[in-house]
Amino acid sequence: MDAPTDLNEPVGAPPPAADLRGQLDIDLAGQSYRLRPSYEAIIKVERELGRGLIQLSSQADLGALSLGDVGTIVTRLIQADDDRAARWSTARVGQLVYAEQGGLDRMQAMLAIVLAEAATGGCTAEGELRPGEAMTLGTTAIPDVASQD
């Protein structure tokens, strides 16, 4: 699948992180992006979806987020890391999540980790991982879809 043209402009490799941050890298349409759970990004997500961080984190851990919810969360967390994503459509990002190997299931597992870090104080307001923290909170394992038949 080609990089989407309606997501503003496709971005290449994500900008280098100055420090280890409370974020995960994801691939969409052959491009790598970062999910950065900054305070501002989380507030936008809560307002747009009408649910709080704890509820969203729990729903992601249960695999109970809708595709639209995932598109919104992924878009806002990428935008927190990359200004070039400012005009992206949450619907288009949802379509890209749907089309990726592992799709919605894999993305929810990744969001469960990122949102749990944000909900439990594992990140700074800028979305950076606190010193000594590791992205291992929660019980959700990210499925290795490459090894599944």
LINCORCOR-V824771 format. One record per residue. SS is DSSP state (H for helix, E for strand, - for the rest). PSI is psi in degrees with one decimal (NA if undefined). OMEGA is omega as a letter, one per 30 degrees, with the letter a starting at -180 (NA if undefined). Layout:
BEGIN
{{SS/PSI/OMEGA} {SS/PSI/OMEGA}}
END
This chain:
BEGIN
{{-/131.9/l} {-/155.3/l} {-/138.8/a} {-/137.3/l} {-/-21.9/a} {-/9.2/l} {-/44.8/a} {-/-104.4/l} {-/142.6/l} {-/140.8/l} {-/149.5/l} {-/-138.1/l} {-/144.8/l} {-/153.6/l} {-/145.6/a} {-/141.7/l} {-/134.5/l} {-/-39.1/l} {-/169.1/l} {-/129.0/a} {-/160.9/l} {-/61.0/a} {E/160.9/l} {E/149.8/l} {E/140.8/l} {E/160.6/l} {E/132.2/l} {E/125.5/l} {-/40.1/l} {-/4.9/l} {E/148.2/l} {E/134.8/l} {E/161.5/l} {E/139.8/l} {E/112.5/a} {E/111.5/a} {-/65.6/l} {-/160.4/l} {H/-47.4/a} {H/-41.1/l} {H/-42.2/a} {H/-41.8/l} {H/-43.1/l} {H/-44.4/a} {H/-47.4/l} {H/-44.6/a} {H/-44.4/a} {H/-36.2/a} {H/-11.4/l} {-/22.7/l} {-/151.8/a} {-/167.6/a} {H/-44.1/a} {H/-44.2/l} {H/-43.6/l} {H/-41.0/l} {H/-45.7/l} {H/-42.6/l} {H/-39.1/l} {H/-41.0/l} {H/-32.4/l} {H/-6.5/a} {-/30.6/a} {-/11.0/l} {-/144.9/l} {-/164.2/l} {H/-38.2/l} {H/-41.4/l} {H/-46.5/a} {H/-42.6/l} {H/-42.2/l} {H/-48.1/a} {H/-48.4/a} {H/-45.0/a} {H/-50.8/a} {H/-35.1/l} {H/-32.8/l} {H/-42.8/l} {H/-29.3/l} {-/-20.9/a} {-/-23.3/a} {-/107.4/a} {H/-23.2/a} {H/-13.1/a} {H/8.2/a} {-/-33.6/a} {-/12.1/a} {-/146.3/l} {-/129.3/l} {H/-31.8/l} {H/-41.8/l} {H/-39.7/l} {H/-39.6/l} {H/-40.3/l} {H/-40.4/l} {H/-39.0/l} {H/-45.9/l} {H/-39.0/a} {H/-14.2/a} {-/152.5/l} {-/127.8/a} {-/-23.8/l} {H/-134.6/a} {H/-40.3/a} {H/-50.6/a} {H/-41.2/a} {H/-38.4/l} {H/-37.5/l} {H/-40.9/l} {H/-42.5/l} {H/-34.4/l} {H/-40.3/l} {H/-49.8/a} {H/-45.5/a} {H/-34.2/l} {H/-39.8/l} {H/-45.0/a} {H/-41.5/a} {H/-25.5/a} {-/11.7/l} {-/18.7/l} {-/-5.6/a} {E/153.6/l} {-/173.7/l} {-/-24.4/l} {-/-4.0/a} {-/11.4/l} {-/142.5/l} {E/133.1/l} {-/145.6/l} {-/134.8/l} {-/-6.3/l} {-/156.5/l} {-/150.0/a} {-/63.0/a} {-/9.2/a} {-/153.9/l} {-/177.0/a} {-/0.2/a} {-/127.6/l} {-/141.3/l} {-/119.3/a} {-/140.7/l} {-/89.8/a} {H/-19.7/a} {H/-27.5/a} {H/-2.2/a} {-/146.2/l} {-/NA/NA}}
END
